Amino acid sequence: MSVNKVILIGNVGQDPRVKYFDTGSAVATFPLATTDRGYTLANGTQIPERTEWHNIVASNRLAEIVDKYVHKGDKLYLEGKIRTRSYTDQSGAMRYITEIFVDNMEMLSPKGANTGAGAPQPSATQAQQPQQMQQPQQQVQPSQAQPIQDNPADDLPF
Protein backbone atom coordinates (compact mmCIF):
# COMPACT_ATOMS: atom_id res chain seq x y z
CA MET A 1 0.00 0.00 0.00
CA SER A 2 1.17 3.55 -0.68
CA VAL A 3 -0.15 7.07 -0.21
CA ASN A 4 0.46 10.08 -2.42
CA LYS A 5 -1.23 13.01 -0.68
CA VAL A 6 -0.12 16.61 -0.38
CA ILE A 7 -1.74 19.30 1.77
CA LEU A 8 -0.61 22.90 1.28
CA ILE A 9 -1.67 26.25 2.68
CA GLY A 10 -0.03 29.14 0.90
CA ASN A 11 -0.26 32.26 -1.23
CA VAL A 12 -0.73 32.37 -4.99
CA GLY A 13 2.42 33.82 -6.61
CA GLN A 14 0.98 34.82 -10.02
CA ASP A 15 -2.41 35.08 -11.63
CA PRO A 16 -3.26 31.57 -12.87
CA ARG A 17 -2.74 30.62 -16.52
CA VAL A 18 -5.77 28.71 -17.79
CA LYS A 19 -6.00 26.78 -21.06
CA TYR A 20 -9.33 25.65 -22.50
CA PHE A 21 -9.37 22.79 -24.98
CA ASP A 22 -11.74 21.89 -27.83
CA THR A 23 -13.01 18.93 -25.82
CA GLY A 24 -14.37 21.35 -23.19
CA SER A 25 -11.77 20.51 -20.56
CA ALA A 26 -9.57 23.12 -18.90
CA VAL A 27 -6.21 23.16 -17.12
CA ALA A 28 -5.03 25.92 -14.78
CA THR A 29 -1.43 26.32 -13.61
CA PHE A 30 -0.01 28.71 -11.03
CA PRO A 31 2.77 28.91 -8.43
CA LEU A 32 1.95 28.66 -4.72
CA ALA A 33 4.33 29.86 -1.99
CA THR A 34 4.52 28.24 1.43
CA THR A 35 6.71 29.84 4.08
CA ASP A 36 8.25 28.41 7.25
CA ARG A 37 8.71 31.19 9.78
CA GLY A 38 12.14 32.18 10.95
CA TYR A 39 13.03 31.65 14.59
CA THR A 40 15.85 31.89 17.12
CA LEU A 41 17.31 28.84 18.85
CA ALA A 42 17.95 28.78 22.60
CA ASN A 43 21.67 29.39 21.98
CA GLY A 44 20.88 32.58 19.99
CA THR A 45 21.33 31.13 16.48
CA GLN A 46 18.94 32.78 14.05
CA ILE A 47 17.15 30.52 11.56
CA PRO A 48 15.82 32.58 8.64
CA GLU A 49 12.38 32.05 7.15
CA ARG A 50 12.26 29.70 4.18
CA THR A 51 9.85 29.94 1.25
CA GLU A 52 9.12 26.98 -1.00
CA TRP A 53 7.46 27.44 -4.39
CA HIS A 54 5.11 24.73 -5.67
CA ASN A 55 3.86 24.27 -9.24
CA ILE A 56 0.08 23.78 -8.99
CA VAL A 57 -2.08 22.13 -11.67
CA ALA A 58 -5.89 22.13 -11.51
CA SER A 59 -8.04 20.54 -14.18
CA ASN A 60 -11.62 20.62 -15.45
CA ARG A 61 -14.12 22.12 -12.97
CA LEU A 62 -11.41 23.19 -10.51
CA ALA A 63 -9.59 24.95 -13.35
CA GLU A 64 -12.75 26.91 -14.18
CA ILE A 65 -13.12 27.93 -10.52
CA VAL A 66 -9.46 28.94 -10.39
CA ASP A 67 -9.91 30.99 -13.57
CA LYS A 68 -12.87 32.85 -12.12
CA TYR A 69 -11.92 33.36 -8.48
CA VAL A 70 -8.18 32.86 -7.81
CA HIS A 71 -5.76 35.78 -8.14
CA LYS A 72 -2.21 36.64 -7.18
CA GLY A 73 -1.87 37.00 -3.41
CA ASP A 74 -4.90 34.85 -2.50
CA LYS A 75 -4.45 32.36 0.34
CA LEU A 76 -5.47 28.80 -0.57
CA TYR A 77 -5.79 25.41 1.09
CA LEU A 78 -5.00 22.66 -1.41
CA GLU A 79 -5.10 18.88 -1.31
CA GLY A 80 -3.66 16.86 -4.13
CA LYS A 81 -1.08 14.45 -5.46
CA ILE A 82 2.57 15.08 -6.21
CA ARG A 83 3.74 14.13 -9.70
CA THR A 84 7.08 14.48 -11.43
CA ARG A 85 7.46 14.59 -15.19
CA SER A 86 10.43 15.00 -17.48
CA TYR A 87 11.05 16.77 -20.76
CA THR A 88 13.95 17.63 -23.01
CA ASP A 89 14.80 21.32 -23.27
CA GLN A 90 16.04 23.14 -26.38
CA SER A 91 19.67 22.31 -25.63
CA GLY A 92 18.87 18.59 -25.41
CA ALA A 93 19.21 18.34 -21.63
CA MET A 94 16.69 16.25 -19.71
CA ARG A 95 14.68 18.42 -17.29
CA TYR A 96 12.38 17.35 -14.45
CA ILE A 97 9.45 19.25 -13.00
CA THR A 98 7.46 18.40 -9.88
CA GLU A 99 3.82 19.47 -9.80
CA ILE A 100 0.91 19.25 -7.38
CA PHE A 101 -2.28 17.99 -9.07
CA VAL A 102 -5.17 19.47 -7.09
CA ASP A 103 -8.03 17.24 -5.91
CA ASN A 104 -9.61 19.69 -3.44
CA MET A 105 -9.31 23.44 -2.93
CA GLU A 106 -10.57 25.87 -0.30
CA MET A 107 -10.19 29.61 -0.64
CA LEU A 108 -8.96 31.12 2.63
CA SER A 109 -8.90 34.77 1.55
CA PRO A 110 -12.01 36.62 2.72
CA LYS A 111 -14.59 37.57 0.10
CA GLY A 112 -14.01 41.05 -1.27
CA ALA A 113 -10.54 41.30 0.26
CA ASN A 114 -8.13 43.34 -1.80
CA THR A 115 -5.90 40.89 -3.63
CA GLY A 116 -2.42 40.78 -2.19
CA ALA A 117 -3.29 43.20 0.62
CA GLY A 118 -2.50 42.41 4.22
CA ALA A 119 -5.58 42.49 6.42
CA PRO A 120 -9.02 42.50 4.83
CA GLN A 121 -11.10 45.61 5.21
CA PRO A 122 -14.46 45.06 6.90
CA SER A 123 -17.59 45.63 4.87
CA ALA A 124 -19.99 48.41 5.76
CA THR A 125 -22.31 46.03 7.63
CA GLN A 126 -19.43 44.62 9.67
CA ALA A 127 -18.20 48.10 10.57
CA GLN A 128 -21.67 49.16 11.81
CA GLN A 129 -22.33 45.98 13.79
CA PRO A 130 -20.39 46.93 16.97
CA GLN A 131 -22.21 50.28 17.14
CA GLN A 132 -25.61 48.64 16.77
CA MET A 133 -24.82 46.14 19.51
CA GLN A 134 -23.65 48.86 21.91
CA GLN A 135 -26.79 50.97 21.53
CA PRO A 136 -29.21 48.45 23.10
CA GLN A 137 -26.77 47.85 25.95
CA GLN A 138 -26.67 51.55 26.74
CA GLN A 139 -30.48 51.80 26.85
CA VAL A 140 -31.04 48.69 28.99
CA GLN A 141 -31.44 49.35 32.70
CA PRO A 142 -29.59 47.10 35.18
CA SER A 143 -32.81 45.33 36.23
CA GLN A 144 -33.54 44.40 32.60
CA ALA A 145 -30.04 43.24 31.62
CA GLN A 146 -30.07 40.09 29.49
CA PRO A 147 -27.21 38.28 27.77
CA ILE A 148 -26.93 38.88 24.04
CA GLN A 149 -27.87 35.61 22.36
CA ASP A 150 -28.75 36.69 18.85
CA ASN A 151 -25.28 37.76 17.76
CA PRO A 152 -25.15 37.10 13.96
CA ALA A 153 -21.34 37.04 14.05
CA ASP A 154 -21.34 34.15 16.54
CA ASP A 155 -21.84 31.04 14.45
CA LEU A 156 -19.92 28.71 16.73
CA PRO A 157 -21.75 25.48 17.58
CA PHE A 158 -20.82 25.69 21.26
C-alpha positions as CSV (number, residue, x, y, z in Angstrom):
1,M,0.0,0.0,0.0
2,S,1.2,3.5,-0.7
3,V,-0.1,7.1,-0.2
4,N,0.5,10.1,-2.4
5,K,-1.2,13.0,-0.7
6,V,-0.1,16.6,-0.4
7,I,-1.7,19.3,1.8
8,L,-0.6,22.9,1.3
9,I,-1.7,26.3,2.7
10,G,0.0,29.1,0.9
11,N,-0.3,32.3,-1.2
12,V,-0.7,32.4,-5.0
13,G,2.4,33.8,-6.6
14,Q,1.0,34.8,-10.0
15,D,-2.4,35.1,-11.6
16,P,-3.3,31.6,-12.9
17,R,-2.7,30.6,-16.5
18,V,-5.8,28.7,-17.8
19,K,-6.0,26.8,-21.1
20,Y,-9.3,25.7,-22.5
21,F,-9.4,22.8,-25.0
22,D,-11.7,21.9,-27.8
23,T,-13.0,18.9,-25.8
24,G,-14.4,21.4,-23.2
25,S,-11.8,20.5,-20.6
26,A,-9.6,23.1,-18.9
27,V,-6.2,23.2,-17.1
28,A,-5.0,25.9,-14.8
29,T,-1.4,26.3,-13.6
30,F,0.0,28.7,-11.0
31,P,2.8,28.9,-8.4
32,L,1.9,28.7,-4.7
33,A,4.3,29.9,-2.0
34,T,4.5,28.2,1.4
35,T,6.7,29.8,4.1
36,D,8.2,28.4,7.2
37,R,8.7,31.2,9.8
38,G,12.1,32.2,10.9
39,Y,13.0,31.6,14.6
40,T,15.8,31.9,17.1
41,L,17.3,28.8,18.9
42,A,17.9,28.8,22.6
43,N,21.7,29.4,22.0
44,G,20.9,32.6,20.0
45,T,21.3,31.1,16.5
46,Q,18.9,32.8,14.0
47,I,17.2,30.5,11.6
48,P,15.8,32.6,8.6
49,E,12.4,32.0,7.1
50,R,12.3,29.7,4.2
51,T,9.9,29.9,1.3
52,E,9.1,27.0,-1.0
53,W,7.5,27.4,-4.4
54,H,5.1,24.7,-5.7
55,N,3.9,24.3,-9.2
56,I,0.1,23.8,-9.0
57,V,-2.1,22.1,-11.7
58,A,-5.9,22.1,-11.5
59,S,-8.0,20.5,-14.2
60,N,-11.6,20.6,-15.5
61,R,-14.1,22.1,-13.0
62,L,-11.4,23.2,-10.5
63,A,-9.6,24.9,-13.4
64,E,-12.7,26.9,-14.2
65,I,-13.1,27.9,-10.5
66,V,-9.5,28.9,-10.4
67,D,-9.9,31.0,-13.6
68,K,-12.9,32.8,-12.1
69,Y,-11.9,33.4,-8.5
70,V,-8.2,32.9,-7.8
71,H,-5.8,35.8,-8.1
72,K,-2.2,36.6,-7.2
73,G,-1.9,37.0,-3.4
74,D,-4.9,34.8,-2.5
75,K,-4.4,32.4,0.3
76,L,-5.5,28.8,-0.6
77,Y,-5.8,25.4,1.1
78,L,-5.0,22.7,-1.4
79,E,-5.1,18.9,-1.3
80,G,-3.7,16.9,-4.1
81,K,-1.1,14.5,-5.5
82,I,2.6,15.1,-6.2
83,R,3.7,14.1,-9.7
84,T,7.1,14.5,-11.4
85,R,7.5,14.6,-15.2
86,S,10.4,15.0,-17.5
87,Y,11.0,16.8,-20.8
88,T,14.0,17.6,-23.0
89,D,14.8,21.3,-23.3
90,Q,16.0,23.1,-26.4
91,S,19.7,22.3,-25.6
92,G,18.9,18.6,-25.4
93,A,19.2,18.3,-21.6
94,M,16.7,16.3,-19.7
95,R,14.7,18.4,-17.3
96,Y,12.4,17.4,-14.5
97,I,9.5,19.3,-13.0
98,T,7.5,18.4,-9.9
99,E,3.8,19.5,-9.8
100,I,0.9,19.2,-7.4
101,F,-2.3,18.0,-9.1
102,V,-5.2,19.5,-7.1
103,D,-8.0,17.2,-5.9
104,N,-9.6,19.7,-3.4
105,M,-9.3,23.4,-2.9
106,E,-10.6,25.9,-0.3
107,M,-10.2,29.6,-0.6
108,L,-9.0,31.1,2.6
109,S,-8.9,34.8,1.5
110,P,-12.0,36.6,2.7
111,K,-14.6,37.6,0.1
112,G,-14.0,41.0,-1.3
113,A,-10.5,41.3,0.3
114,N,-8.1,43.3,-1.8
115,T,-5.9,40.9,-3.6
116,G,-2.4,40.8,-2.2
117,A,-3.3,43.2,0.6
118,G,-2.5,42.4,4.2
119,A,-5.6,42.5,6.4
120,P,-9.0,42.5,4.8
121,Q,-11.1,45.6,5.2
122,P,-14.5,45.1,6.9
123,S,-17.6,45.6,4.9
124,A,-20.0,48.4,5.8
125,T,-22.3,46.0,7.6
126,Q,-19.4,44.6,9.7
127,A,-18.2,48.1,10.6
128,Q,-21.7,49.2,11.8
129,Q,-22.3,46.0,13.8
130,P,-20.4,46.9,17.0
131,Q,-22.2,50.3,17.1
132,Q,-25.6,48.6,16.8
133,M,-24.8,46.1,19.5
134,Q,-23.7,48.9,21.9
135,Q,-26.8,51.0,21.5
136,P,-29.2,48.5,23.1
137,Q,-26.8,47.8,26.0
138,Q,-26.7,51.5,26.7
139,Q,-30.5,51.8,26.8
140,V,-31.0,48.7,29.0
141,Q,-31.4,49.4,32.7
142,P,-29.6,47.1,35.2
143,S,-32.8,45.3,36.2
144,Q,-33.5,44.4,32.6
145,A,-30.0,43.2,31.6
146,Q,-30.1,40.1,29.5
147,P,-27.2,38.3,27.8
148,I,-26.9,38.9,24.0
149,Q,-27.9,35.6,22.4
150,D,-28.8,36.7,18.9
151,N,-25.3,37.8,17.8
152,P,-25.1,37.1,14.0
153,A,-21.3,37.0,14.0
154,D,-21.3,34.1,16.5
155,D,-21.8,31.0,14.4
156,L,-19.9,28.7,16.7
157,P,-21.8,25.5,17.6
158,F,-20.8,25.7,21.3
